[in-house]
Amino acid sequence: MAKLVRVATVASVVALFGVLAGTASADDQVIHGEMNLTDITFEDAYLTGACGFEVQETIDLHLTATVRLNSAGLPATEVDTVVGTLRYSAPASGKSTTRPANLTTTADYGTGAVEGSSAVVTAVGSGAADAFTGQPGTGTFVAEEQVVGFDPLGIPFTSFVSTISASGEFDRATRAVCRQLSS
């Protein structure tokens, strides 16, 4: 259920992404979208499981997406930047801690994104794994995702399928956040 809440929150946010501020140009075969996400709170299923007590996550982020289209007009690659903060809090202890989010993601849609196709997404920086699994930390996270739809501008919506690789301080960051939030 908590994972569904996270997915629903992200899907709702992504659904608004291109609608709030974006441009699409057939001439240069690029779609650009940009938005701010302010004070969005949900249960972090990963940290709740890892810490053994409920953990809420609040995001305050600025996102940009640039999608390059192939010759058939399908999304071929996407580069996103995310800057802001991720605040983790434990209702039981009343404690919270904040970590930076400063990352870039690149998505490769192969021959072009269509509903049901797969993508390889690489996230690099602080908060790299958070969008996929909820795990805090800094490093490089590579995931397989599935295209599940598109916003009105044509920016793909994707859903996490599996972890391909992860390197960085994700486990150490998880232990640190749990320690900081415990009573």
C-alpha positions in Angstrom: 0.0 0.0 0.0 2.8 2.5 0.9 4.5 1.7 -2.4 1.2 2.4 -4.2 0.9 5.8 -2.3 4.5 6.7 -3.5 3.7 5.6 -7.0 0.4 7.5 -7.0 2.1 10.6 -5.6 4.8 10.5 -8.2 2.4 9.7 -11.0 0.2 12.6 -10.0 3.2 14.9 -9.9 4.5 13.6 -13.3 1.0 14.0 -14.8 1.2 17.7 -14.0 4.8 18.1 -15.1 4.3 19.0 -18.7 1.0 20.7 -18.1 2.4 23.4 -15.8 5.3 24.5 -17.9 6.6 23.0 -21.0 7.3 23.4 -24.7 7.4 21.0 -27.6 9.0 21.8 -30.9 8.8 19.7 -34.0 11.6 21.7 -35.6 14.3 20.8 -33.1 12.7 17.4 -32.0 12.9 18.3 -28.3 10.3 18.4 -25.5 11.1 20.5 -22.4 9.1 20.5 -19.1 9.8 22.2 -15.8 8.0 22.4 -12.4 8.3 22.9 -8.7 7.1 20.3 -6.2 6.6 21.9 -2.8 5.8 20.2 0.6 4.5 16.9 -0.8 4.5 14.3 2.0 4.0 10.5 1.8 5.0 7.4 3.7 8.5 6.2 2.6 7.9 2.4 2.3 11.6 1.6 1.9 12.7 3.5 5.0 9.7 2.3 7.1 10.9 -1.2 6.4 14.5 -0.5 6.9 14.1 1.4 10.1 11.3 -0.7 11.6 9.1 2.3 12.3 7.0 4.6 10.1 9.0 7.2 8.2 7.4 10.0 6.3 9.2 11.8 3.4 8.5 15.4 2.4 9.9 16.6 -1.0 10.6 20.1 -2.0 12.1 19.9 -5.5 12.6 21.8 -8.8 12.6 19.5 -11.8 13.4 19.9 -15.4 13.1 17.4 -18.2 14.5 17.5 -21.7 13.3 14.7 -24.1 14.9 14.2 -27.5 12.8 12.6 -30.2 13.9 10.1 -32.8 13.2 10.5 -36.6 9.8 8.8 -36.0 8.9 11.4 -33.4 9.1 9.0 -30.5 11.0 9.9 -27.3 14.5 8.4 -27.7 16.4 9.9 -24.7 15.5 12.0 -21.7 17.7 14.1 -19.3 16.2 15.3 -16.0 17.7 17.5 -13.3 16.3 17.5 -9.8 17.4 20.0 -7.1 15.9 20.5 -3.7 15.5 18.7 -0.4 14.2 15.4 0.9 13.0 15.6 4.5 12.5 12.4 6.4 10.5 12.3 9.7 9.3 9.7 12.2 5.9 10.5 13.7 6.6 8.2 16.7 9.8 10.0 17.8 8.9 13.5 16.5 12.4 13.7 14.9 13.3 14.6 11.4 16.4 15.0 9.2 16.9 16.7 5.8 19.2 15.6 3.0 19.9 17.4 -0.3 18.6 16.2 -3.7 20.9 17.2 -6.5 20.9 14.7 -9.3 20.7 14.1 -13.0 18.9 11.2 -14.6 19.3 10.0 -18.1 16.8 7.6 -19.8 17.5 5.6 -22.9 14.3 4.5 -24.6 16.0 2.4 -27.2 14.2 2.6 -30.5 11.6 5.0 -29.0 9.3 5.1 -26.0 5.8 3.5 -26.6 3.5 2.3 -23.9 4.8 -1.0 -22.5 8.4 -0.5 -23.8 11.4 -0.5 -21.5 13.9 2.1 -20.6 17.3 2.1 -18.9 17.5 5.0 -16.5 20.7 6.1 -14.8 20.5 8.6 -11.8 23.7 10.2 -10.5 24.0 12.4 -7.5 22.4 12.9 -4.1 19.0 11.3 -3.9 19.8 9.1 -6.9 18.0 6.0 -5.6 15.2 7.8 -3.8 12.9 8.2 -6.8 13.2 4.5 -7.6 13.2 2.7 -4.3 12.9 5.3 -1.5 16.5 4.7 -0.4 18.4 7.8 0.6 22.0 8.4 -0.3 24.5 9.7 -3.0 25.9 7.7 -5.8 24.9 6.1 -9.1 21.7 4.1 -9.5 20.7 2.3 -12.7 17.2 0.9 -13.2 15.1 -0.8 -15.7 11.7 0.9 -16.1 8.6 0.4 -18.2 6.8 3.2 -20.1 3.3 3.4 -18.7 2.0 6.5 -20.5 2.8 10.0 -21.5 2.0 13.5 -20.3 0.2 15.9 -22.7 3.5 17.1 -24.2 4.7 13.5 -24.8 7.1 13.2 -21.9 7.1 9.5 -20.9 5.7 8.2 -17.5 7.7 5.3 -16.3 7.4 2.7 -13.6 10.3 1.0 -11.7 10.8 -2.6 -12.8 14.2 -3.6 -11.3 17.6 -2.4 -10.1 20.4 -3.0 -12.6 23.2 -1.6 -10.5 23.8 0.7 -7.5 27.1 2.2 -6.3 27.5 4.8 -3.6 26.7 5.3 0.0 23.0 4.2 -0.1 23.3 1.6 2.7 25.3 4.0 5.0 22.8 6.8 4.3 19.9 4.5 5.2 21.5 3.5 8.5 22.3 7.2 9.3 18.7 8.3 8.6 17.2 5.5 10.7 19.6 6.4 13.6 18.8 10.1 13.3 15.0 9.4 13.4 15.0 6.8 16.2 13.7 7.7 19.6 
